[in-house]
Amino acid sequence: MGDRFRLIYLKSNDLEKSKGEDPPSFDPSGGIPREPYLSSEFSIKETFSTQTILKQAHADLEHPDPKARILAVRYLENSDASVALPLFQEILLDKDPEVRVQLLSSLMKFRNSDTTPLLRKALKDKEPRVRLLAIRGMFRTGEKIDLNLLLQFLSDESPWVRRKLATLLGWRQTEGVFPVLVELCKDSDAGVRKAALFSLTALYPEESEVRLMEAMTDSDQDIRKWTRRTLEKMAARPRKGGRASLPRSG
């Protein structure tokens, strides 16, 4: 039964089509595209009971083929959290980075505090994409963020991780965020600096004026242009007391 079930989903047309595709985007509003656990030519209800499939998915988390483990994770993301999360804990350190990336993507489908311990562990993963997803997951839980936990990413080797941190810090005003964003504004990567500047001006329009003036001489031309437009909008929006306010978007 197990071999027959595995043969079905490993030979699914959608899985074959996924080979060679570019890595998924990590836009905050997006996610890794999902593929059906079984090919459309098979009906789960007609072929196997849910219990049988769940049992096989559990077994395939230890299968030597990473494709089998990925498909098992995708199936489990539709299960109850009480069933899926303990199993996700078992494969959090899977040797294949693609499995771990899928695990984090699936983990974020469960929006509750029970995912926090797994996300915290994933923050230390050696794969940048996993760390990036873990950071995003921490913000999406809605719980108070421990900034001390995030300070390690100021010097993360991946600019994509640092940029994601700078972007997510601008989602909501949190105590202690200002100095973190100021530090990210000095990052060596232009994309990180721009993301940090945007978050800084969105959350702290008055306090960010000095940093914006400094950014007028940034080595990156796009940042200089964005900063100039932002300052012009600030000057065009006077408020009480005769001072201008920075826009919350740019």
PAZAPA-4460 file (N, C-alpha, C; in steps of 0.05 Angstrom, whole numbers, plus 32768, in hexadecimal, padded with zeros to 4 digits):
% residues 250
    n_x    n_y    n_z   ca_x   ca_y   ca_z    c_x    c_y    c_z   seq   type   mol
   8011   7FE8   8000   8000   8000   8000   8011   8019   8000     1      M     A
   8026   8019   8011   8037   8031   8013   8045   8037   7FF9     2      G     A
   8050   8022   7FEC   805E   8026   7FD2   804B   8030   7FBD     3      D     A
   8033   8025   7FBD   8020   802E   7FA9   8018   804B   7FAD     4      R     A
   8014   8053   7FC6   800D   806E   7FCC   8024   8081   7FC5     5      F     A
   803C   807A   7FCB   8053   808A   7FC5   8057   808D   7FA7     6      R     A
   8053   8078   7F99   8055   8079   7F7C   8042   808D   7F6F     7      L     A
   802A   808E   7F7B   8016   80A1   7F70   801F   80BE   7F73     8      I     A
   8027   80C6   7F8B   802D   80E2   7F8D   8048   80EA   7F84     9      Y     A
   805B   80D7   7F83   8076   80DE   7F79   8075   80E2   7F5A    10      L     A
   8061   80D6   7F4D   8060   80D8   7F30   804A   80EC   7F27    11      K     A
   8041   80FC   7F3A   802C   8110   7F33   8037   8124   7F1F    12      S     A
   8026   812C   7F0D   802E   813F   7EF8   8037   8159   7F03    13      N     A
   802A   8162   7F18   8031   817C   7F24   804D   817C   7F2F    14      D     A
   8055   8165   7F3B   8070   8163   7F46   8084   8165   7F30    15      L     A
   807F   8157   7F1A   8092   8157   7F04   8095   8173   7EF9    16      E     A
   807E   8181   7EF7   807F   819C   7EEC   808F   81AF   7EFD    17      K     A
   8091   81A9   7F17   809E   81BC   7F29   80BC   81BB   7F26    18      S     A
   80C7   81A6   7F19   80E4   81A4   7F16   80EF   81BB   7F05    19      K     A
   8104   81C7   7F0E   8112   81DC   7EFF   8106   81F8   7F02    20      G     A
   80F1   81FA   7F13   80E5   8214   7F17   80F7   8226   7F28    21      E     A
   80F4   8240   7F26   8104   8252   7F36   80FB   8250   7F53    22      D     A
   810D   8257   7F66   8105   8257   7F82   80EE   826A   7F87    23      P     A
   80DC   8263   7F99   80C4   8273   7F9E   80CA   828F   7FA9    24      P     A
   80B8   82A2   7FA4   80BB   82BD   7FAF   80B5   82BD   7FCC    25      S     A
   80C2   82D0   7FDB   80BD   82D2   7FF7   80AF   82EC   7FFE    26      F     A
   809E   82F5   7FEC   808E   830D   7FF2   807D   8307   800B    27      D     A
   807A   831B   801E   806B   8317   8036   804F   830D   8032    28      P     A
   8043   8315   801C   8027   830D   8018   8025   82F3   8008    29      S     A
   803C   82E8   8000   803B   82D0   7FF0   8044   82B8   7FFF    30      G     A
   804A   82A3   7FF1   8052   828A   7FFD   805C   8277   7FE8    31      G     A
   8066   8261   7FF0   8070   824D   7FDD   8058   823F   7FD0    32      I     A
   8056   823E   7FB5   8040   8232   7FA8   803B   8215   7FB1    33      P     A
   8022   820E   7FB5   801C   81F4   7FBE   8016   81E1   7FA7    34      R     A
   801C   81C8   7FAA   8016   81B4   7F96   8004   819F   7FA4    35      E     A
   7FF2   8192   7F95   7FE1   817E   7FA1   7FF1   8166   7FAA    36      P     A
   7FE9   815A   7FC0   7FF8   8143   7FCA   7FF5   812B   7FB7    37      Y     A
   7FDF   812A   7FA9   7FDA   8114   7F96   7FD4   8120   7F7A    38      L     A
   7FDA   8112   7F65   7FD4   811A   7F4B   7FB5   811D   7F48    39      S     A
   7FAC   812F   7F37   7F90   8134   7F34   7F81   811C   7F29    40      S     A
   7F8F   8109   7F1D   7F82   80F1   7F11   7F7A   80DD   7F27    41      E     A
   7F82   80E2   7F3F   7F7B   80D0   7F55   7F69   80DE   7F69    42      F     A
   7F57   80D0   7F74   7F45   80DB   7F89   7F4D   80D0   7FA4    43      S     A
   7F54   80E1   7FB6   7F5C   80D8   7FD1   7F45   80C8   7FDE    44      I     A
   7F2E   80D3   7FDC   7F17   80C6   7FE9   7F12   80AB   7FDE    45      K     A
   7F16   80A7   7FC4   7F10   808D   7FB8   7F27   8079   7FBC    46      E     A
   7F40   8082   7FBE   7F56   8070   7FBF   7F5F   8069   7FDB    47      T     A
   7F62   807D   7FEC   7F6C   8079   8006   7F5C   8088   801B    48      F     A
   7F5A   807D   8032   7F4D   808C   8048   7F60   80A1   8052    49      S     A
   7F55   80B6   805F   7F66   80CB   806A   7F7A   80BF   807E    50      T     A
   7F71   80AD   808E   7F82   80A1   80A2   7F9A   8092   8095    51      Q     A
   7F95   8084   807F   7FAA   8076   8071   7FBE   8089   8065    52      T     A
   7FB4   809F   8059   7FC6   80B3   804D   7FD7   80C0   8063    53      I     A
   7FCA   80C7   8079   7FD9   80D4   808F   7FEF   80C2   8099    54      L     A
   7FE9   80A8   809C   7FFC   8095   80A5   8014   8093   8092    55      K     A
   800D   8093   8078   8022   8091   8063   8033   80AB   8063    56      Q     A
   8026   80C2   8066   8034   80DC   8066   8048   80DC   807E    57      A     A
   803F   80D2   8095   8050   80D1   80AC   8068   80C0   80A7    58      H     A
   8064   80A9   809A   807A   8098   8093   808D   80A4   807F    59      A     A
   8082   80B4   806C   8093   80BF   8057   80A3   80D7   8061    60      D     A
   809F   80E1   8079   80B0   80F6   8083   80CC   80EB   8088    61      L     A
   80CF   80D1   8089   80EA   80C5   808C   80F3   80B7   8072    62      E     A
   80E4   80BB   805C   80EB   80AF   8043   8106   80BA   8038    63      H     A
   8117   80AA   802C   8131   80B5   8022   812E   80C9   800B    64      P     A
   8117   80C8   7FFD   8113   80DB   7FE6   8108   80F5   7FF1    65      D     A
   8116   810B   7FEF   810C   8125   7FF9   80F1   812D   7FED    66      P     A
   80EC   8125   7FD4   80D2   812B   7FC7   80BB   811F   7FD7    67      K     A
   80BF   8107   7FE1   80AB   80FA   7FF1   80A6   8109   800B    68      A     A
   80BC   8112   8017   80B9   8120   8030   80AB   813B   802C    69      R     A
   80B2   8149   8016   80A5   8162   800F   8087   815F   800C    70      I     A
   807F   814A   7FFD   8063   8145   7FF8   8054   813E   8012    71      L     A
   8062   8130   8023   8056   8129   803D   8051   8142   804D    72      A     A
   8064   8154   804D   8060   816D   805C   8049   817D   8050    73      V     A
   8046   817E   8036   8030   818C   802A   8015   8180   8031    74      R     A
   8015   8167   8033   7FFB   815A   803B   7FF5   8161   8058    75      Y     A
   8009   8160   8069   8005   8164   8086   7FFD   8181   808C    76      L     A
   8003   8194   807B   7FFC   81B0   8080   7FDD   81B3   8081    77      E     A
   7FCF   81A0   8076   7FB2   81A1   8076   7FA6   8191   808D    78      N     A
   7FB7   8186   809E   7FAE   8177   80B5   7FAA   8189   80CD    79      S     A
   7F9F   817F   80E2   7F9C   818E   80FA   7FB7   8194   8106    80      D     A
   7FBA   81AB   8113   7FD4   81B3   811E   7FDE   819E   8132    81      A     A
   7FCC   8192   8141   7FD4   817F   8155   7FE0   8166   8149    82      S     A
   7FDA   8161   8130   7FE6   814A   8121   7FFF   8153   8113    83      V     A
   7FFE   816A   8105   8014   8172   80F4   802D   817C   8103    84      A     A
   8029   818D   8117   803F   819A   8124   8053   8187   8131    85      L     A
   804A   8172   813F   805D   815F   814A   806E   8151   8135    86      P     A
   8061   814C   811E   8070   8140   8107   8083   8153   80FB    87      L     A
   807B   816D   80F9   808D   8181   80EE   80A6   8184   8100    88      F     A
   80A2   8181   811A   80B9   8182   812C   80CE   816E   8126    89      Q     A
   80C5   8156   811D   80D7   8140   8117   80E9   8146   80FF    90      E     A
   80DF   8156   80EC   80EF   815A   80D3   80F9   8177   80D1    91      I     A
   80F9   8185   80E7   8103   81A1   80E7   8120   81A2   80DF    92      L     A
   812F   818D   80E4   814B   818C   80DE   8151   817A   80C6    93      L     A
   813D   8177   80B4   8141   8166   809D   815A   816E   808E    94      D     A
   8169   815B   8083   8182   8161   8076   817F   816F   805B    95      K     A
   8167   816E   8050   8163   817B   8036   8156   8196   803A    96      D     A
   8164   81AC   8030   8159   81C7   8034   813E   81CB   8028    97      P     A
   8138   81BE   8011   811E   81C1   8004   8108   81B7   8016    98      E     A
   810D   81A2   8025   80F9   8197   8037   80F4   81AB   804E    99      V     A
   8109   81B7   8058   8107   81CA   806E   80F8   81E3   8065   100      R     A
   80FE   81EC   804C   80F0   8203   8041   80D2   81FD   803F   101      V     A
   80CB   81E6   8035   80AF   81DF   8033   80A2   81DC   804F   102      Q     A
   80B1   81D2   8062   80A7   81CF   807D   80A0   81EB   8089   103      L     A
   80B1   81FF   8085   80AB   8219   8090   8093   8226   8082   104      L     A
   8092   8222   8068   807B   822C   8059   8061   8220   8063   105      S     A
   8061   8206   8067   8049   81F8   8071   8043   81FF   808E   106      S     A
   8058   8203   809E   8055   820A   80BA   8045   8224   80BE   107      L     A
   8049   8237   80AB   803C   8251   80AE   801E   824F   80A8   108      M     A
   8014   8238   809E   7FF8   8235   809A   7FEA   8233   80B5   109      K     A
   7FF9   822C   80CA   7FED   8229   80E5   7FF3   8243   80F4   110      F     A
   7FE0   8254   80F5   7FE4   826E   8102   7FDC   826D   8120   111      R     A
   7FED   8261   812F   7FE9   8260   814C   8004   825F   815A   112      N     A
   8003   8264   8174   801B   8266   8184   802B   824B   8185   113      S     A
   801E   8235   817F   802B   821B   8180   8042   8219   816C   114      D     A
   8042   822A   8158   8057   8229   8144   8070   8238   814C   115      T     A
   806E   8249   8160   8084   825B   8169   809E   824B   816F   116      T     A
   809D   8235   817F   80B5   8227   8185   80C3   821C   816C   117      P     A
   80B4   8213   8158   80C0   8209   8140   80CC   8220   8130   118      L     A
   80BF   8237   812F   80C9   824E   8120   80E3   8258   812D   119      L     A
   80E4   8258   8147   80FC   8261   8155   8114   824F   814E   120      R     A
   8110   8236   814D   8125   8223   8145   812E   8228   8129   121      K     A
   811A   822D   8117   8121   8231   80FB   8130   824B   80F6   122      A     A
   812F   825E   8108   813E   8277   8105   815C   8272   8104   123      L     A
   8165   825B   810E   8182   8254   810E   8189   8242   80F7   124      K     A
   8177   823C   80E5   817C   822A   80CF   8193   8235   80BD   125      D     A
   81A3   8223   80B2   81B9   822C   80A1   81B0   8235   8085   126      K     A
   8197   822E   807D   818C   8235   8063   817F   8251   8065   127      E     A
   8188   8265   8055   817C   8280   8057   815E   8280   8052   128      P     A
   8154   8270   8040   8137   8270   803A   8127   8267   8052   129      R     A
   8132   8254   8061   8124   824B   8079   8124   8261   808E   130      V     A
   813B   826E   8092   813C   8284   80A6   8128   829A   809E   131      R     A
   8127   82A1   8084   8115   82B5   807A   80F8   82AF   8081   132      L     A
   80F0   8296   807B   80D5   828D   8080   80CF   828D   809E   133      L     A
   80E3   8285   80AE   80DF   8285   80CB   80DB   82A1   80D6   134      A     A
   80EA   82B4   80CC   80E6   82D0   80D5   80CA   82D9   80CE   135      I     A
   80C1   82D4   80B5   80A6   82DC   80AD   8091   82CE   80BE   136      R     A
   8096   82B5   80C4   8083   82A6   80D5   8081   82B2   80F1   137      G     A
   8097   82BB   80FC   8097   82C7   8116   8085   82E0   8117   138      M     A
   8086   82F0   8102   8076   8308   8101   8058   8302   80FC   139      F     A
   8053   82EC   80ED   8038   82E6   80E6   8028   82D9   80FD   140      R     A
   8036   82CF   8111   8028   82C3   8128   8018   82D8   8137   141      T     A
   8020   82F1   8135   8012   8306   8143   801B   830A   8160   142      G     A
   802E   82F9   8169   8038   82FC   8184   804D   8312   8185   143      E     A
   8053   831A   819E   8067   832E   81A2   8083   8323   819A   144      K     A
   8091   8332   818A   80AB   8329   8180   80C1   8330   8193   145      I     A
   80D1   831C   8199   80E9   8321   81AA   80FF   832C   8198   146      D     A
   8104   8346   819B   8118   8352   8189   8134   8347   818D   147      L     A
   813A   833F   81A5   8154   8333   81AA   8158   831A   8199   148      N     A
   8142   830C   8193   8143   82F4   8182   814A   82FC   8165   149      L     A
   8142   8314   815D   8146   831C   8141   8160   832B   813C   150      L     A
   816D   8334   8152   8185   8343   814E   819B   8333   8140   151      L     A
   819A   8319   8143   81AE   8308   8135   81AE   830C   8117   152      Q     A
   8197   8314   810C   8194   8316   80EF   819F   8331   80E4   153      F     A
   81A7   8343   80F5   81B4   835B   80EC   81CD   8355   80DC   154      L     A
   81DA   833F   80E3   81F3   8337   80D5   81EF   831D   80C7   155      S     A
   81D7   8316   80C0   81D2   82FD   80B1   81E1   82FE   8097   156      D     A
   81EC   82E7   808E   81FB   82E6   8076   81EB   82EB   805D   157      E     A
   81D0   82E7   805F   81BF   82EA   8047   81B2   8306   8047   158      S     A
   81B7   8316   8033   81A9   8331   8031   818B   832E   802F   159      P     A
   8182   8317   8023   8165   8313   8021   8158   8310   803C   160      W     A
   8166   8303   804F   815C   8300   806A   815C   831B   8078   161      V     A
   8171   832A   8075   8172   8345   8082   815D   8357   8076   162      R     A
   8159   8355   805C   8144   8366   8050   8128   835F   805A   163      R     A
   8123   8345   805D   8109   833C   8067   8105   8346   8083   164      K     A
   811A   8345   8093   8118   834F   80AF   8111   836D   80AF   165      L     A
   811F   837D   809E   811A   8399   809C   80FD   839F   8094   166      A     A
   80F3   838F   8081   80D7   8393   8078   80C3   838C   808D   167      T     A
   80C7   8375   809A   80B3   836B   80AE   80B3   837D   80C7   168      L     A
   80C9   8389   80CE   80CA   839B   80E5   80B8   83B3   80E1   169      L     A
   80B2   83B9   80C8   80A0   83D0   80C2   8083   83C9   80C2   170      G     A
   807C   83B0   80C7   8060   83A7   80C7   8050   83B4   80DE   171      W     A
   805D   83B6   80F5   804F   83C2   810C   8064   83CF   811F   172      R     A
   805B   83E3   812D   806D   83F1   8140   8071   83E0   8159   173      Q     A
   808A   83D9   815E   8091   83C9   8175   80A7   83D7   8184   174      T     A
   80A6   83D6   819E   80BA   83E3   81AF   80D6   83D8   81A9   175      E     A
   80E9   83EA   81A4   8104   83E2   819F   810B   83DE   8182   176      G     A
   80F8   83E2   8170   80FD   83DE   8153   810E   83F4   8147   177      V     A
   810B   840D   8151   8119   8423   8144   8137   841F   8141   178      F     A
   8146   8419   8157   8163   8416   8154   816A   83FF   8141   179      P     A
   8159   83EA   8140   815F   83D4   812E   815D   83DD   8111   180      V     A
   8148   83EC   810B   8145   83F6   80EF   815B   840A   80E8   181      L     A
   8163   841A   80FB   8179   842D   80F6   8193   841E   80EE   182      V     A
   8197   8408   80FC   81AF   83F8   80F6   81AD   83EB   80DB   183      E     A
   8195   83E2   80D4   8191   83D6   80BA   8193   83EA   80A3   184      L     A
   818F   8403   80A9   8192   8419   8095   81AF   841C   808D   185      C     A
   81C1   8410   809D   81DE   8412   8097   81E8   83F9   808A   186      K     A
   81D6   83E6   8083   81DE   83CD   8078   81EE   83D0   805F   187      D     A
   81FF   83BC   8059   8210   83BD   8041   8200   83B9   8028   188      S     A
   81E8   83AC   802A   81D7   83A6   8013   81C3   83BD   800F   189      D     A
   81C1   83C7   7FF6   81AF   83DD   7FF0   8192   83D6   7FF5   190      A     A
   818B   83BD   7FEE   816F   83B4   7FF1   8167   83B4   800F   191      G     A
   817A   83AD   8020   8174   83AD   803D   8171   83C9   8047   192      V     A
   8183   83DB   803E   8181   83F7   8046   8167   8404   803E   193      R     A
   815E   83FF   8026   8145   840B   801D   812D   8400   802C   194      K     A
   812D   83E6   8031   8117   83DA   8040   8116   83E5   805D   195      A     A
   812E   83E9   8068   812F   83F4   8083   8126   8411   8084   196      A     A
   812E   8421   8070   8126   843D   806E   8107   843F   806C   197      L     A
   80FC   842E   805B   80DF   842F   8057   80D0   8428   8071   198      F     A
   80D9   8413   807F   80CD   840C   8099   80D1   8422   80AE   199      S     A
   80E8   842E   80AD   80EE   8442   80C1   80DC   845B   80BD   200      L     A
   80D9   8464   80A4   80C8   847B   809F   80AB   8475   80A3   201      T     A
   80A3   845C   809F   8087   8454   80A4   8080   8454   80C1   202      A     A
   8092   844A   80D2   808D   8448   80EE   8094   8461   80FE   203      L     A
   80A9   846E   80F6   80B4   8485   8105   80B8   849C   80F2   204      Y     A
   80A3   84A9   80E8   80A7   84BE   80D4   80B8   84D6   80DE   205      P     A
   80B5   84DE   80F6   80C4   84F5   8100   80E1   84ED   8106   206      E     A
   80E5   84D7   8115   80FF   84CF   811D   8111   84C7   8106   207      E     A
   8105   84C0   80EF   8115   84B6   80D8   8120   84CC   80C6   208      S     A
   8119   84E5   80CC   8122   84FB   80BB   8140   84FC   80B8   209      E     A
   814E   84F9   80CE   816B   84FB   80CD   8177   84E5   80BC   210      V     A
   816C   84CD   80BF   8176   84B6   80AF   8170   84BA   8091   211      R     A
   8159   84C7   808B   8152   84CC   806F   8166   84E0   8063   212      L     A
   816D   84F4   8072   8180   8508   8068   819B   84FB   8063   213      M     A
   81A3   84E8   8073   81BC   84DA   806F   81BA   84C8   8056   214      E     A
   81A2   84BD   8051   819E   84AB   803A   819F   84BB   8020   215      A     A
   819E   84D5   8020   81A0   84E5   8008   81BB   84E1   7FFB   216      M     A
   81CF   84D9   800A   81E9   84D5   7FFF   81F1   84B7   7FFD   217      T     A
   81DC   84A6   7FFE   81E1   8489   7FFD   81EE   8482   7FE3   218      D     A
   81FE   846D   7FE3   820D   8464   7FCB   81FA   8459   7FB6   219      S     A
   81E2   8451   7FBE   81CF   8445   7FAB   81BD   845A   7F9F   220      D     A
   81BC   845C   7F85   81AC   8470   7F77   818E   846E   7F7D   221      Q     A
   8184   8455   7F7D   8167   8451   7F82   815F   845B   7F9E   222      D     A
   8171   8457   7FB1   816B   8460   7FCC   816B   847F   7FCD   223      I     A
   817E   848B   7FBF   817F   84A8   7FBF   8165   84B3   7FB2   224      R     A
   815C   84A7   7F9C   8144   84B0   7F8F   812B   84AD   7FA1   225      K     A
   812A   8495   7FAE   8113   8490   7FBF   8113   84A3   7FD7   226      W     A
   812A   84A8   7FE2   812C   84BB   7FF9   8124   84D7   7FF1   227      T     A
   812C   84DF   7FDA   8125   84FA   7FD0   8107   84FD   7FCD   228      R     A
   80FA   84E9   7FC1   80DD   84EA   7FBE   80CF   84EA   7FD9   229      R     A
   80DA   84DA   7FEC   80CE   84D9   8006   80D0   84F4   8015   230      T     A
   80E7   8501   8013   80EA   851A   8020   80D9   8530   8013   231      L     A
   80D5   852E   7FF9   80C4   8541   7FEB   80A7   853E   7FF4   232      E     A
   809E   8525   7FF7   8083   8520   8001   8080   852A   801D   233      K     A
   8095   8527   802D   8095   8530   8049   8091   854F   8049   234      M     A
   80A0   855D   8038   809F   857A   8037   8084   8584   802E   235      A     A
   8076   8574   801E   805C   857C   8012   8045   8576   8025   236      A     A
   804A   856A   803C   8034   8563   804E   8039   8570   8069   237      R     A
   8035   858A   806A   8038   8598   8084   8023   858F   8098   238      P     A
   802A   8591   80B1   8017   858A   80C6   8017   85A0   80DB   239      R     A
   8009   859B   80F1   8007   85AF   8106   8023   85B6   8110   240      K     A
   8028   85CF   8114   8043   85D7   811E   8055   85DE   8107   241      G     A
   804B   85DB   80EE   805B   85E2   80D7   806F   85CE   80CE   242      G     A
   8070   85B7   80DB   8083   85A2   80D3   8076   858F   80C0   243      R     A
   8086   8582   80B0   807B   856F   809C   807C   8553   80A8   244      A     A
   806C   8542   809D   806B   8526   80A6   8072   8514   808E   245      S     A
   8081   84FF   8094   8088   84EC   807F   8071   84DA   8077   246      L     A
   806F   84D3   805E   8059   84C0   8056   805E   84A5   8062   247      P     A
   8049   8495   8064   804B   847A   806F   804F   8466   8059   248      R     A
   8052   846F   8041   8059   845C   802B   8068   846C   8017   249      S     A
   8078   845E   8007   8088   846C   7FF3   808C   845C   7FDB   250      G     A
***
